[in-house]
Amino acid sequence: MPDRSHRRTAAIAAVSFATVVWGSVGVFVKSTTLTGLSFAMYRLWLGVLVHLIALAVTRRRLPWSTFRACAPGGALFALDISLGFTAVKLTTVANAAIIGALSPILITLAAGRMFGERVGRREAALIALSFLGVAVVALGSSGQPAWSPVGDLLALLGTVSWTSYWLFSKRARASASALEYMTSVMIAAALTVTPVALLVGGVPPAAPTPRDWVVLVAVALLPGMTGHLLVAWSHRHVESWLSALITQCSPVISAAMAWSVLGEPLTPAVVAGGLVVVGSTGLVIVTTSRRERALARAAAVAEAEIEPVTELPA
């Protein structure tokens, strides 16, 4: 039981790190000359290369049966980043990220039915408070020159695809390692996005500038490989609703980075809502961690109190 508690703590830390690096993606994408679909295509093929190298270095193989079982996750991931990257190009980084933060609510509702996870009343209240903070940030960002209703709609559709990808990943990780799963996802996603990107953008595709390549490599290595591997690993050790809720802090990071790097306005409402999101999420982590430690101690005491059974001589 203590080992389980330690793994859960490490999983929470892994998801938290991924949340920070994921918060930078919108700023990276918007700073390039590429369209959202083109950026997704190049980023995914770089992801394929990086993951195949990782497989080779670790001397692992990717069985066809594993790829076939994990490929639907790649299709969902391809839909998510295509919608998300395009949304960022059309609307503000803050709006796209904050609308995407609605996914933890959907994940929380679905996880109970799919995985038997239950959320306590206190955690449910804090989730609602976090959702309120997201709404405040959205209202504070609307009406800006960079805002687009089409971009917001694409971000909303991306929320549904991300929720589906997250829940599929949780189930698929029960039978595949994190590296095998993410390699399968990258290959399937790249094969899904490429025909669409070429159909929309034309052949040959737009060539990235040298600066675009730097951004693409950075996104593929940090938010891409590192972030997704950490989260894929964490799926076995932390509840879906909690890990999803932690990622709800990502829009706050995105809004702050968009303000400092791209000059997008950061209104008082955005700041206030962001503090509510971070604060309520932190409280959920603290309360659930305390409960897990208490359960671990109780289990250890109960195990120590069990007297060994002595066999009587025949």
Backbone torsions as a table, in degrees:
resi	resn	phi	psi	omega
1	MET	NA	-43.7	175.7
2	PRO	-59.7	-37.9	178.4
3	ASP	-61.5	-39.6	178.1
4	ARG	-61.9	-41.5	179.4
5	SER	-64.8	-40.2	179.0
6	HIS	-66.5	-41.8	178.3
7	ARG	-63.9	-38.0	179.0
8	ARG	-64.1	-41.9	177.7
9	THR	-62.4	-43.4	178.3
10	ALA	-63.9	-37.6	179.6
11	ALA	-65.7	-40.0	177.4
12	ILE	-62.6	-41.7	177.4
13	ALA	-63.7	-39.1	179.6
14	ALA	-64.0	-45.2	179.5
15	VAL	-65.3	-37.1	179.9
16	SER	-64.0	-42.4	177.8
17	PHE	-63.8	-44.4	178.8
18	ALA	-59.7	-37.5	179.5
19	THR	-61.6	-40.3	-179.9
20	VAL	-64.8	-47.1	-177.4
21	VAL	-72.5	-32.0	176.3
22	TRP	-65.6	-29.8	179.0
23	GLY	-63.7	-17.9	-178.8
24	SER	-88.9	-11.8	-171.2
25	VAL	-61.5	-46.2	-177.4
26	GLY	-57.3	-41.5	179.3
27	VAL	-66.2	-42.5	178.6
28	PHE	-59.9	-48.5	-177.0
29	VAL	-62.3	-45.4	-175.9
30	LYS	-68.0	-22.7	-177.5
31	SER	-81.6	-5.6	-177.3
32	THR	-95.1	170.1	178.5
33	THR	-91.0	-3.3	-174.8
34	LEU	-85.5	154.8	171.5
35	THR	-73.4	166.8	-179.6
36	GLY	-59.9	-43.2	-179.5
37	LEU	-67.7	-41.4	179.3
38	SER	-64.3	-42.0	178.3
39	PHE	-61.2	-42.9	179.6
40	ALA	-61.1	-42.8	-178.4
41	MET	-62.4	-51.8	-179.3
42	TYR	-64.1	-41.0	-179.0
43	ARG	-63.1	-38.7	-178.5
44	LEU	-70.0	-41.3	179.5
45	TRP	-68.3	-33.8	172.0
46	LEU	-64.1	-38.4	176.4
47	GLY	-62.2	-40.5	176.4
48	VAL	-59.0	-47.5	-179.1
49	LEU	-60.0	-47.7	-177.8
50	VAL	-62.2	-43.8	-177.7
51	HIS	-70.6	-35.3	176.8
52	LEU	-66.8	-37.8	176.0
53	ILE	-63.0	-42.3	178.9
54	ALA	-61.9	-39.7	176.8
55	LEU	-62.8	-42.8	-179.2
56	ALA	-65.5	-42.8	-178.9
57	VAL	-63.8	-40.0	-179.7
58	THR	-85.7	1.6	177.1
59	ARG	58.1	45.6	176.8
60	ARG	-112.2	160.0	175.5
61	ARG	-118.1	158.4	177.3
62	LEU	-110.9	99.2	-179.4
63	PRO	-62.9	147.9	179.1
64	TRP	-60.5	-36.9	-179.5
65	SER	-63.8	-36.8	177.8
66	THR	-68.7	-44.5	179.3
67	PHE	-61.1	-43.6	-178.4
68	ARG	-63.4	-37.4	-179.8
69	ALA	-72.5	-30.6	-175.5
70	CYS	-95.6	-14.3	-174.9
71	ALA	-56.7	-38.4	177.8
72	PRO	-56.5	-32.2	175.4
73	GLY	-62.8	-35.3	177.6
74	GLY	-66.0	-40.3	178.1
75	ALA	-63.8	-41.2	178.3
76	LEU	-67.1	-39.2	178.7
77	PHE	-66.1	-38.9	177.9
78	ALA	-61.8	-42.7	178.0
79	LEU	-63.6	-41.8	-177.7
80	ASP	-63.1	-51.6	-175.8
81	ILE	-73.0	-28.4	176.5
82	SER	-64.9	-46.5	177.7
83	LEU	-66.0	-43.8	-176.9
84	GLY	-65.7	-45.8	-179.5
85	PHE	-65.9	-37.9	177.8
86	THR	-68.1	-39.3	178.4
87	ALA	-60.8	-42.4	-179.7
88	VAL	-62.3	-35.0	179.3
89	LYS	-70.1	-25.9	-174.6
90	LEU	-96.4	-38.3	-176.2
91	THR	-117.8	-174.4	179.7
92	THR	-71.1	151.2	177.2
93	VAL	-59.5	-41.2	-178.8
94	ALA	-61.7	-47.7	-178.6
95	ASN	-62.2	-46.8	-179.3
96	ALA	-60.4	-42.0	-178.4
97	ALA	-71.1	-39.6	-176.1
98	ILE	-71.1	-40.0	175.6
99	ILE	-61.9	-37.9	177.2
100	GLY	-64.8	-23.1	-180.0
101	ALA	-72.6	-4.7	175.0
102	LEU	-72.2	-16.7	-176.3
103	SER	-60.1	-36.1	178.0
104	PRO	-57.4	-32.1	178.1
105	ILE	-65.3	-45.3	179.3
106	LEU	-64.7	-40.2	179.8
107	ILE	-65.1	-41.5	179.4
108	THR	-60.7	-42.7	-179.2
109	LEU	-67.2	-38.3	-176.8
110	ALA	-80.9	-32.0	-174.9
111	ALA	-62.9	-35.1	179.7
112	GLY	-60.6	-41.2	180.0
113	ARG	-75.1	-39.3	-173.5
114	MET	-81.4	-39.3	-171.8
115	PHE	-120.3	3.2	179.2
116	GLY	70.9	19.1	178.6
117	GLU	-80.4	140.3	-178.6
118	ARG	-121.5	141.6	-179.9
119	VAL	-109.6	128.8	178.6
120	GLY	-71.0	167.8	-178.4
121	ARG	-63.4	-41.0	179.7
122	ARG	-63.3	-44.6	179.4
123	GLU	-64.4	-38.2	178.6
124	ALA	-62.4	-40.5	178.8
125	ALA	-65.1	-40.5	179.4
126	LEU	-69.2	-34.0	175.2
127	ILE	-62.5	-43.8	178.1
128	ALA	-62.0	-39.4	178.3
129	LEU	-65.6	-39.7	177.5
130	SER	-63.6	-41.5	177.1
131	PHE	-61.2	-39.0	177.4
132	LEU	-62.4	-40.7	177.7
133	GLY	-62.0	-39.1	176.9
134	VAL	-62.2	-42.1	179.8
135	ALA	-63.6	-39.1	179.1
136	VAL	-63.7	-42.3	178.8
137	VAL	-64.1	-40.6	-179.9
138	ALA	-62.7	-44.0	179.7
139	LEU	-65.5	-36.4	-179.8
140	GLY	-71.2	-19.8	-178.3
141	SER	-95.0	-20.1	-175.0
142	SER	-69.7	155.9	178.3
143	GLY	86.0	-0.5	179.0
144	GLN	-78.5	156.9	-178.6
145	PRO	-57.1	-32.9	-177.5
146	ALA	-83.7	1.3	-176.4
147	TRP	-78.6	143.5	179.1
148	SER	-143.2	127.5	177.4
149	PRO	-64.7	-33.1	177.5
150	VAL	-65.6	-42.4	177.6
151	GLY	-61.9	-40.5	177.6
152	ASP	-64.5	-38.2	178.7
153	LEU	-64.7	-43.0	178.0
154	LEU	-63.2	-38.6	177.7
155	ALA	-63.8	-37.3	178.5
156	LEU	-65.9	-42.6	176.5
157	LEU	-64.3	-36.4	177.1
158	GLY	-63.4	-30.6	177.2
159	THR	-61.9	-41.8	179.1
160	VAL	-65.7	-43.4	-179.2
161	SER	-67.6	-37.4	178.5
162	TRP	-66.0	-40.7	177.3
163	THR	-60.4	-43.9	179.5
164	SER	-64.0	-42.6	178.4
165	TYR	-62.6	-43.4	-177.8
166	TRP	-61.5	-47.9	-177.5
167	LEU	-67.9	-38.4	176.4
168	PHE	-63.4	-41.6	-179.0
169	SER	-62.6	-41.3	179.5
170	LYS	-57.8	-42.6	-179.0
171	ARG	-74.4	-41.9	-176.7
172	ALA	-67.3	-31.1	-178.1
173	ARG	-68.0	-10.1	177.8
174	ALA	-69.0	-20.6	-175.8
175	SER	-126.9	5.2	-179.5
176	ALA	-140.1	146.1	176.9
177	SER	-70.4	163.1	-178.3
178	ALA	-60.6	-42.8	-178.3
179	LEU	-67.9	-42.8	178.3
180	GLU	-63.2	-41.8	-178.6
181	TYR	-64.8	-49.2	-176.2
182	MET	-69.2	-31.5	174.8
183	THR	-64.4	-43.9	177.3
184	SER	-61.4	-42.9	179.9
185	VAL	-61.4	-45.2	-178.0
186	MET	-62.5	-44.9	-178.5
187	ILE	-64.4	-48.6	-178.9
188	ALA	-64.0	-39.2	-179.9
189	ALA	-67.1	-42.7	179.6
190	ALA	-62.9	-42.1	178.9
191	LEU	-66.8	-27.7	179.4
192	THR	-77.7	-44.2	-174.1
193	VAL	-76.1	-37.5	-171.6
194	THR	-55.3	-50.6	179.5
195	PRO	-60.3	-37.5	-179.9
196	VAL	-67.9	-43.6	-179.9
197	ALA	-63.3	-40.3	179.0
198	LEU	-70.8	-35.1	178.8
199	LEU	-67.3	-40.7	-178.3
200	VAL	-79.9	-43.4	-174.3
201	GLY	-92.2	-13.9	179.8
202	GLY	92.7	166.4	179.5
203	VAL	-119.4	130.8	-1.0
204	PRO	-74.8	158.9	179.7
205	PRO	-69.4	159.3	178.1
206	ALA	-60.4	134.0	-178.0
207	ALA	-84.8	131.2	176.6
208	PRO	-66.3	146.9	172.9
209	THR	-75.8	166.5	176.7
210	PRO	-54.2	-39.6	178.5
211	ARG	-67.1	-37.8	177.0
212	ASP	-61.0	-39.3	179.6
213	TRP	-63.2	-40.0	177.9
214	VAL	-60.2	-45.2	179.7
215	VAL	-64.6	-43.8	-179.6
216	LEU	-60.1	-45.3	179.5
217	VAL	-64.4	-42.1	179.6
218	ALA	-61.9	-43.4	179.5
219	VAL	-66.9	-39.8	-179.3
220	ALA	-65.4	-35.5	-175.8
221	LEU	-84.9	-42.6	-173.5
222	LEU	-90.4	-76.4	178.4
223	PRO	-62.6	-33.5	-176.4
224	GLY	-72.1	-80.3	-173.9
225	MET	-68.7	-54.6	-175.1
226	THR	-63.3	-50.5	-177.5
227	GLY	-61.1	-47.8	-176.1
228	HIS	-72.9	-34.1	176.0
229	LEU	-64.3	-42.1	179.4
230	LEU	-62.4	-43.5	-179.4
231	VAL	-70.0	-39.8	177.6
232	ALA	-60.6	-40.4	177.3
233	TRP	-65.3	-38.5	-174.4
234	SER	-69.4	-20.1	-175.0
235	HIS	-57.6	-28.7	-179.2
236	ARG	-79.8	-14.6	-167.7
237	HIS	-120.8	-5.6	-179.5
238	VAL	-142.5	150.5	-178.1
239	GLU	-62.7	145.0	-178.5
240	SER	-59.8	-44.3	-175.4
241	TRP	-65.9	-35.1	-178.5
242	LEU	-72.8	-45.8	179.4
243	SER	-63.5	-37.3	177.3
244	ALA	-66.1	-37.9	179.9
245	LEU	-65.9	-37.9	177.9
246	ILE	-59.0	-40.6	-179.5
247	THR	-66.6	-11.1	179.1
248	GLN	-68.7	-13.7	175.0
249	CYS	-76.0	-15.3	-176.9
250	SER	-57.3	-41.2	179.1
251	PRO	-60.8	-32.3	178.0
252	VAL	-64.7	-42.5	177.4
253	ILE	-64.5	-41.5	179.5
254	SER	-62.0	-44.7	-179.3
255	ALA	-63.3	-41.6	179.7
256	ALA	-65.8	-41.8	179.3
257	MET	-68.5	-38.4	178.3
258	ALA	-63.8	-35.0	177.9
259	TRP	-68.2	-44.4	-174.8
260	SER	-79.9	-32.7	-175.0
261	VAL	-97.0	-45.5	-174.9
262	LEU	-98.8	-9.3	-179.9
263	GLY	77.7	16.3	176.1
264	GLU	-70.1	135.5	-176.2
265	PRO	-59.6	143.5	176.3
266	LEU	-120.5	95.6	-173.6
267	THR	-77.8	162.6	176.3
268	PRO	-56.2	-35.4	179.3
269	ALA	-64.4	-39.3	178.2
270	VAL	-63.8	-43.0	179.3
271	VAL	-63.8	-46.8	-178.8
272	ALA	-63.4	-46.3	179.4
273	GLY	-63.4	-37.8	178.7
274	GLY	-63.8	-39.7	177.6
275	LEU	-64.5	-36.6	177.9
276	VAL	-64.8	-43.3	179.9
277	VAL	-61.6	-49.9	-177.9
278	VAL	-64.8	-44.1	-177.9
279	GLY	-63.7	-47.1	-178.8
280	SER	-67.1	-37.8	177.3
281	THR	-64.1	-42.4	178.1
282	GLY	-61.7	-39.3	178.5
283	LEU	-64.7	-38.8	177.6
284	VAL	-62.4	-44.0	-179.9
285	ILE	-61.8	-44.8	-178.1
286	VAL	-64.6	-47.0	-176.4
287	THR	-66.2	-41.6	-180.0
288	THR	-71.2	-34.0	177.9
289	SER	-66.1	-40.8	177.5
290	ARG	-62.7	-41.2	179.8
291	ARG	-64.4	-40.9	178.8
292	GLU	-64.0	-41.2	179.2
293	ARG	-65.4	-38.8	178.3
294	ALA	-64.1	-41.6	177.9
295	LEU	-64.7	-38.5	179.1
296	ALA	-64.5	-42.4	178.7
297	ARG	-65.2	-42.3	179.9
298	ALA	-62.3	-40.7	179.2
299	ALA	-65.9	-39.2	179.2
300	ALA	-65.3	-41.2	178.6
301	VAL	-64.9	-44.2	-179.8
302	ALA	-61.9	-39.4	179.8
303	GLU	-67.3	-36.6	-179.1
304	ALA	-70.9	-28.1	-177.3
305	GLU	-81.9	-12.5	179.5
306	ILE	-74.2	118.8	-178.1
307	GLU	-81.1	140.8	177.8
308	PRO	-66.8	144.8	-179.5
309	VAL	-84.9	124.5	179.8
310	THR	-98.2	123.9	-179.4
311	GLU	-76.7	135.6	176.4
312	LEU	-76.7	146.4	178.5
313	PRO	-67.0	145.2	-178.3
314	ALA	-68.1	NA	NA
